[in-house]
Amino acid sequence: GFQIYSVARQLSRALAEKGKLVSVRCSRTGWPVKAPDILVATPRAAAQGLEPCMSEDEVARRQALLRIRGVEMLVFDEADLLLAGGSVTPDVETILTALSTSLPDRSREVLPEAQKYYKGGVPVEMLDDDTLEWRSGKALSNADGTFDVKIGDEKRLRYVSRSRLRGPGMALLIERGPRIVMAGATLASYHRCVYKGEQVNQLYNSGIGSPNWVLKRWFPNAVRVTSKWIHHRHPGIVQQDWVYIQGERRIGEVKNMSLRIQKMVKLLSDQDPSIRTLVFASTPDKCLAAETALKAAKVECCGMHAGIPFNERLEGLKKFATGQVSVLICTDLAARGLDLPVCRHVVQLEFAKNVVDHLHRVGRAARAGRESKTTNYYGVIDFSVVDQIRKAPAMGLDGDLQSRRGNRGRLARTRKKQRRREYAYTDMRKAARVARQRTQKAPREEAATPAELAERAGRARRAQLSRG
């Protein structure tokens, strides 16, 4: 989030020159006392501030609800990672539950003035499923977030999703709660799994429990904007070198690290020092070994991994960006969220464990469409992932597999993990319903005026006299 915070600060300073003051804060540990206009926070920090939304303590709950109700836009970067069932997923679930708790019973409605001037519904365009053409009509909103659309003299279509509508009339609809943006470079669905051989592998059913599955069920009416290059190699990567490493064994995952480092040092020593390169390894120890070998070969480099304090990591990024060092050795800590336009070469000293990590690693190059290259060192241990990347459509992220070799156990483990996500999603929705019931209590009656109290007393006396 540091780069996002830096960009937000630059925008804030630019707006300040035009007389518009926008406050920006970065929070890594907790919710700030005074909420700024833009808050860049980790899931843990945001969850600490919004967790009381589900509390039975009315005072704490109201304070937390004020935080989320004052938000106009909520952005989840790297949404696939946040929803994949890792260590940060419980915090994301807390945020989503708090969001659901804060919303009123009706998700969206048509403004009264819109109903006045547009009898029969607001003007919209609906996507026809058969012809894939946009047809003009009028829409009325439903309480569940869907719409009833009437096109010409045809029968009114019921329960049309928001994703099939567009047009100026959509601006007349009140969107309850903040706008939600889920951003990600990958979104695996695993909706099917076909073995391109003698038999069919049915380990995946319909992608139940995958990040795509969770998004569809939490935001069923979301509008999706995708690139045609999703789950494909970036067109800016004009050269991919695949280097096979011999002398490795699948049993025990024995890697020939000495040969890998030797080839990597030879490659970067012969390379032009002006070409900035990212080198990826799996652990901090491997990064340290590679850094020692490169420095011995007089190649300027620095590291970025869990073994280095946060301030030193930022210092290393600055050196890499300004050209003081030409090589940055890192773990998957640098595979996501870093925008380094100066990077022209990505080297995978140890190949990625899955396709998603591979896409994010090589995505550090070719930023803003600049031409770049990648060098991938792989051994017998990496055959299953390499086959998916080089042969399967969409790199296997939609479920297609080319080979059963090395995939059976991995797919079974992934399916088991997704099944846990399915149960966790059910529990999360249940917690949201309970919290909403606690929040959406009927408003208390306002205090009666003296005239109303006198009228009630008079009715009571008359009723008593009539019974007597």
N, C-alpha and C positions, 0 to 999 in steps of 0.2 A: 503494500500500500504506500510505500515511501514515494515511488515515482508518481502515483496518482495524486498524492498530497502535494508534490512539487508542482505538477501541472496546474492543480487547483489554485495554488498560491500565485502562480504566474497570471492566471486569469483574474484573480482577485485584484492584483496590482494594476492590471490593464484597465479593469472597470473602475478602480479608484481614481485613475487619471481623468475619467469622464464624469466623476462626481457620484458614482454608484459604489457604496460600501458593501462589500460581501465578506463576511467573516468565515474563516476556514480553520478547522481543527483536525488534528490527527490523534487518534486514541488507540493505544495498543493493549491497555489493561482494564479500563473501566469507562463508564459513561461520564462525560464532563458535567460539571455543576451547571454551567450556563451553556445551553445548546446553541451552536453556531448556525450559520446559514448552510454550510456544507460540512458534514462530518465524515471523515474517512476513518473507518474503524475495522478492527478484526472481528470475526464472528463472536469470539469470547467476550470482547468489550461490549458489543451490542447486546448480547444475550444477558449480561449482568444488568444492563439498564432496563430491559424489557421483561425479564423473568417475573417481576411482581405483577404483571398483567393477569397472571393466573392465580394470584394469591387470594386467600380468604380475608386478609387484612384490607379493609375498604380504603383506608388512607393511602397505603402503599400502592394499591391497585389503581387508584385515581391518578396518582403522580406518574405511574408508568404509562397509563393510557394517554395522559396528556403528551407524553413524549412521542408516542407513535402516531397519535391523531394530528400532531402538528407537522408531520412529515408529508411532503408533497410528492417526493419520488424516492423509491428504494431500489438500489442497484446491487445485484449480486454478480460480482465478477468471478470467472472460473466456476460457473454454476455446476458443471458436471463433477468437479472435484468436491464441491461443498455438499452435493447430494449423493455422493458415491458410497457413503457408509463409513467414512474415516473418522478420525478423532474430532473433527470440527462439525460433523453432521449433527450431533445433539444440540450444539449451539444454534445451528441453522434451523433446526426443528423448533427451538424455543422462540426464535424470531418469527417464524411463520405462524406458530400458534398465537403469539401475541398479536400479530397482524390480523388473524382471523377473529380474535377476541374483540379487537377494537372496532371492527366494522359493524354498522347497523344491520338490522335484519334484511333490508332491501339492498341488493348490491348496486343497482342502478335504476334510474327512473327518468321519464321524460318531463322536462320542465313544463309547468302549467301554461306559460306563454306559448310554448311550442305546440301544445295541444289546442290552444286557442286559434293560432294562425294556420296550423296544419291539421285540419280535421281528417281523421282516418289514419293518422300517423305521420312521422317525419319523413322527408324525402331521402331515400338511400338507393344504393345500387347493390344487388345481390348476385353472387357468383352462381351461375347455373351449373349443376353437376354434370349434365349431359353434354351441353355445347361448350362449356368452359368460357362462356361469355357473360359480361356484366349486364344485368337487366334492371331497368329503373322500376321502383316501387315505393311503397310506404310501409313504415315499420312502427310497431308498438312494442314497448318493453314488457317483459315478464319479471316476476319477483325473483326467479332463479337465475337471472342474468341472460336468458335467451330472448328472442324476439319473434313476434308474429308479423309476417311480411305478406303484403297483398300486391301482386303485380298485375296491373290492368284489371280486366274483368275475371281473372282466374280466381280460384278458391284460395282463401288466405292460408299461407303456409305457417304451420305451428312450430315453435321451438327451434328457430334457426339460430345457429351459433354466431357469436360476434365475429369470428374469423372469416365468415363468408360475406360480410357487409362492409361497405365503404361509402363515402360521399359526404357532402356538407351537413346532412342531417345528423350525422354521428356526433358533431360538435354540440348538439343541443341536448345530449344525454349527460346526466350527472354521473360521474364515476366516483363511487363511494370509496374513501380511503386513498392511500397514495398510489401513484403509478408504479408498477412493478416491472423492472427490467432484469431479465436473466441473460447474462452474456457468457458465451463460451465458444472456444474454437472447436471443441468436439462434444458430441452428445450421442453416445452409443445407445442403441435401442435393443439389439440382439433379438429382434422380433422373430427370427427364424434361424435355424442352424442346419445347413446342408453339407454333408460330406461328399466332395466331388470324387467319389470312388465307387466301391461296390455296394455300399449300404448307406442308409440315412441315419444321421446322428440327431436324436431328439432331446438333447440335454436342455436346450432352450425351448420354451413354449411360445410365449408372446412378449418376452422381455419384461415379465413381471418383476418388479423390484429395481429395475434399472433407473438411472437418473431421468431418462426420457419418460418412463412410466410414471414416476413421481410428479414430474412437471405437468403431465397431461391430467392427472387427477387432482392436483392442487389448483391448477389454473386451466380448467377445461375450455374456457373461451378466449385464451390468449391468442394474439396475432403473432405468427412466426415469420421471422425474416431470416432467410438462410442464403448462403452463397453457394454457387455451383461447385466451388472448390472444397466444400466441407468434406472431410474424411478422404481427401486426395492430396497428393504432393503439390506443394505450392509452385505455381508456374515460374516464380522467380528463381527457384533452385534449378539451375541449368545443367549441373553436373553432379552425379552421385557415384562415388567410388565405393565398391564393396570389396573388402579385403578379408580373405578367409585365414583364420589363425589355426595352425595345426598343433597337435600335441595336447589337445584338451579332451576331457572325458565327461560324459553326461552324468555318470554315477558319481555322486559326491560333488558335482559341479566344480570340477578341478579346472581352473583357467591357467593358461600360460601367460601370466602377467609380464614376465620379463620380455617375451617376444613382442607382446602388444606395445609395451613402453618403448622398446627399441625401434619398432617401426614408426611409432608416433614421433619420437625424437628426430629420426631421419627425415620424416615428412616436413616437420616444422622448421628444421634447420635449413633445409633447401628452399623453404618458402620465402617470399618477399616479406621483410619485417613490417612493411606498411599494411599488410593484410591482417586485420584483427580476427582472432580465432577463439572460439569457445571449445573447451575440451571437457567432455562429460565422463565421470566415473561414478561408481555405485556407492562408495563409502569415503569418508574423510581420509582414512588411511591410504586408500588408493590415490586420492588427490595429492596427498603429501608426497607419496613416492614419485608420482609423475612430475610434480613441481621440482623436487630435488634433481631428477634426471634432466629436466629442461634447463635448470640453472647451471648444472654442470656442463651443458653443451652451449652455454652463453646465450640462451634464449630468455629474454626478459618476460617474466610471468608473475602472476600472483594467484591466490586461491580465494574461493568463495564457497564455504561449506559450514556445517554445524560446529566444526572444531575451531572456528574463527569468531571472535566477538563481533557483535552487530556493527559497532562503529568502524572496525577494521574492514568489514565487508563493504560498507559504503565507501571507504577510502579506496579499496581495490577497484570498485566500479568506476570511481572518478578517474583513477589512473588509466583504466582500460578505455574510457570514453575520450580522454584527452590525448591518448597515444603514448603515455609514459611506459606502458607495457603493451605488448602485442598479443599476449595469450592469457586467457582467464580460465583457470581450472576449477571446475565446480561439480557439485552433485545435482540431483534433480531439484534442489532448492532454487536454482536459477532457471529451471525449465519453464516456469510459468511467471507471468506478470512483469517480466523485464522487457522494456523497449530499448533495444540497443541498435540504432540504425547503422552504426559503424561496423557491426559484425558482418563479415563476408564469408566465413568458413566455420562450419561446425564439425567437430571430430568426436565420434562416439568411441572412446577408448574401451569402454564396456558397453555392450549394446543394451538398449532399453528392454525392460522386462515385459512390456506389453506395447500394443500399437499406439495407445493414447499417449504414453510417455514419449514414444518415438516422434509422434507428430509435434508435440510441444517442444521437444529438444531441437529438432531441425527447424522449427518455426522461429527460433531466435535469429536465424539468418533470413535474408530476403525481406527485410522489413521495408515497408512502403514500396514494394515491388522491385527492389534493387536485386540485381543478378548476384547469385551466391552459389556455393558448392557445399557438399557434405562428404565426409569420409567415415565409413562405418566398418569397424572391426568386429567380426563375429566368428563364433566357433560352433561346434556341434551342439552346444547347450542352447544356442539361439535359433536353431533351425525352424522351430514351429512359428515363432514370431516373424522371422525373415520371410518365410513362405507366405504368410498372410499379407505382409506389406507388398511383396513383389508380384503376387499372383491373384489374391482374392479381390473381388469387387469391393470398393469402399474400404479396403484393407481389413475386411472381416468385421467391421464395427456394426454392420447391419445383420450379421449372422452367418454369412457365407464363409465356408472353410474349404481349403484346397487339399489339406492333408490331415490325416488322423495322428500323424507322428507328433508326439509331445503335447497334443491338445486335449486329450481325454481328461486327464487329471485336472488340468488348469480350468477347463470349462466346468467340470463338476464343482470345483471350489468356488468359481464365480457364481454358478447357479445357487449354491448354498448361501452365499453372501447376499445375493439378490432376494432370496426367500426371507432372510432375516430383515431385509429392508421392507419387504411387504408387510410383515408383522409390525415393524416399527412405525410404518405409515399409518396402519390401523389404530395403533395406540395414540399416535399424535393427533389424529382426527377426533378420537374420543376425548382426549384432554382439551382440545379446542372447543368441542361442543359443551363440555362441562363449564369451561371458563366463560363461554358466551352466555350460557344460562345465568351464571352468576353476575355477569356484566349487564345483560339486557333485562334488568329488572324493570317492572312497571314503575313509572314515575310516581312519586308521592303526590297526594292531593294538596293543592295550594290551600293556605289558611283561609277560612271563610270570613267574609266581611261581617260587621255587626248586624247589618240589615238581613243578611242571609241567616245568621244565627237566630234572629228574632222570628223570621219566617218559619224556620224549622221548629222552634219552640211553640209557635202558634198552631202549626199542623199537629204537633204531638198532643197539645191540650184538646184540640177539636176531636182528634181520634179517640182520646180517652173519654171525653164527654159523650161521644156517640156510642161507645161500648157500654157506658154506664146507663 
